[in-house]
Structures are given as structure tokens and as C-alpha cells.
């Protein structure tokens, strides 16, 4: 490999496979671009976000804590944009409030769900007192902001950008969103517990972990799915609800894909197999609150046939057997290989790359570490043409990395900007997650919004490095002459940095 090609591959490794270059990162990768990426694959999974320092909010007359994070719905008590709607609300008094010390492990699903349970109890006590109800919901929003900030700080500072991008791909593949308050406390723990530990393990394990996590059970309304002929269903004279959401999304989105030929009957049968997969809470034991619970009295008895394969009755094990079969299906290999290739290389990926990834998946029994290695080894992954347009989150993260900086205020520096750019954290609009297609992010008005944000960001974070040197450090051999000339001719460092962030080479990867 020539020196020029190695330099280009180093830039591709950092900016396409990774999350964007921090100072010196392209130089480090240039020693061995392929090896630099492979070293980030590890059996123990992804890095975990940890507690961060939250901004100390001001205090006003009534003493009600105002979440520094922004609200998670339109009724949230904050001044500014809510996480889900962007609605403007009146300011609520706020004392300093921080629940987790920097570096501390973030709360488990069960601990997080207790925050929601406390909220329910407090709202009952509050009755018609609006200030008391605002105080009751505040801890949920504080925790949501900490999750968002911790996740983004990890992305902006990690030295293993490929490992984190690989993780974010799987988090989007198994989307779980904060559609209401219970899901708001669950979305962070879901990613940390169900996704991150398994991203370089067997796909079957990742599938089971995500499908059985209480966060996903809440999100897809599985927890109360009851078979009509189950003991509970019979007791209620069949007046119960069989929920097909989880079964449908596993088939359509998570495993075999919509082109696999399954039928509505397959969806219904899978939903029956999943009955009993639930979570603790309500009148159950306190130690089960927020944890996965298998409720045998909810399970629909009987053998199932799904996509032509028979599964004997076996309680909880029946659904596990179905997932095992789905994970091993060539249809799943096809579906996942194409999605990975779309994410990393092109909206219309090279068929040869898809075939390589499919083969790696099937030969390794769904070993995702080997699939990741196949992605790195494939020559199609290193095509110099940048065909992917960054999503708003990728753009924000790579901008902070270019500045060798990290956000400190989740509302002002993450939630607000990403909301304006159409990608509010943890709020994917549908179970199929955020779009991977450039056309959905590159509309003219969206690019104008990026420009507005880039100008403000550059005013605060423009590096003191000479602009031409900064451009070379951020883009390496991908830097074009036109962009270098424009950056060099800028009158100020903020102007030069904004030009760099809006350049075609930076917007694409």
C-alpha cells in the first residue's frame, strides 16, 4: 500500500467507520488503518456511558426544580424546548439538582423504574396541586438529561469511534423511544443493558436481550399481552388483549425483514408464543418492579407453526426457540447485511459488500464480531467516494470531536440543536428508528439549519490551531483544495471553523 493510499484509508477509517476525527486521530490510524479498526472489536461489548457533571441551574422564587435537561413531553416544566415537541413553556423555579457523580455507574432499569413509581405516588398525593405535580416529574427529566449528556460525552471523547458507531447502529436497529414517561426512564437503561454488552457477541443473544428487556416490553406494549386461552384469559372469559406489536417488529424490523415472506398468521402465532413475557410492577413484589418477569398465567398454551417451522409448547422457552430459529435464518442474514452496508457505506450499497457480510454472518452463526471484521476487510468499504450524509447526531458529535470539546449542558448543547435539526435524542418517531437515507437529512432547509448551528458553535468552540492545520487534522487526505482555500481565506478562526464544518467533505463520510 502506498503512503498516499494509507493516508486516505486513515481518514476513511476515522471519518466513515468512526465518528469523526479528534486532534491527532488520523495520524494515529495512519500507522495501520485496518488494524486500528480491528483493535476496537472486543468480546465484552461497547463502552458504557457514566455519570457526568450537570450544569447547576438557577433558582427562582417558588423553589421548584427546573430540569436542566429539557422536558420529555409538552407538559414538562421547563423554560425552552421540550425533548419531544419543542413546545415553549413558562419557566419553573429550579434549585441545583444532580443525582449522579461524574464517573458513577448510571442507574439500572429497576432503579430507573423506581423513579417513575415514585412519580406516580407523588402525583397521587399532589392531587390538584400543579406545583407539586411539577416537582414530582422533575427527577424523571433530570435523569433523562443525564442519560443524554453521558451518551453524547462518550461519543465525543471516545478513542474507539468505530466501536461506538457500531453500537449506535444496533441501538437504532432495535429502536426503543421515549414516547411517554415510563419509556423515558427506560430508554437509557435499555441501551446500556440490552444493546451495549452484546454488540460484538452472537446476534441471537442481542435479539433475546433486547426483546426481553422491560424497556422494549413497555415500548411495544407487550407487558400486558395475554393469551385468550391462558389461565388469566379463561378467568376473564377471553376478554383480554393479545398484543402483536413485539412479534411483528421482531419479524419485520429486527430479524428476517419484510421481504421474507411471512404472513399475518405468522405474526399472530409469534405473538401467542410471546405471551407471558412481561415485567414486574403494579401489585407484584417490590423486588420485581422494573424487571423482566415471565407470567405463566398469561401464556397462550399450544404448539405454534411460524414460517413453516413447528415449535412445541414450552412456556417461556417457546418464544426463545422461535428467536433462535429467526436468528439463524438466511433471511435475517440478508436483512442485517444490507442494513449494515447501508449504514456504513452507501444508501444503495454494493451487492458484493452485502454478500460478504451475509456470508460472514451465516458462517459464524451470527457472530457480530466476525461480521464487523468482515466489514473492515471488505474492499468496498474503503471506496474513496463519500456516499453517506451525516445524520444530525453524527454531525453534532463529529463537530465536537473536531473542536476537541464535549457538550456540558444537555438542553442547550444537545437537545435543543438536535431538536431543531429533526433528531431529538431518544425520540425516534417509529420502531424502525432514524432514517439512514441521505435524502431525509439533506433537504435545503435542513442544510440551512446546520449552517445556523455551525456558525453559533464555531463562535464558541473554534480551535486556536491555524485554520489550515485544523482542516488537515479533521479531514486528512479527504480534504479538498477548494475547502482548504476557503478555510485559509477566512477572516477569523470562527468563520474558518464554520466553513470547515459546512464543507462537503465534513458533511459526508
Order of alpha helices (4+ residues) and beta strands (2+ residues): alpha-alpha-alpha-alpha-alpha-alpha-alpha-alpha-alpha-alpha-alpha-alpha-beta-beta-beta-beta-alpha-alpha-alpha-alpha-alpha-alpha-alpha-alpha-alpha-alpha-alpha
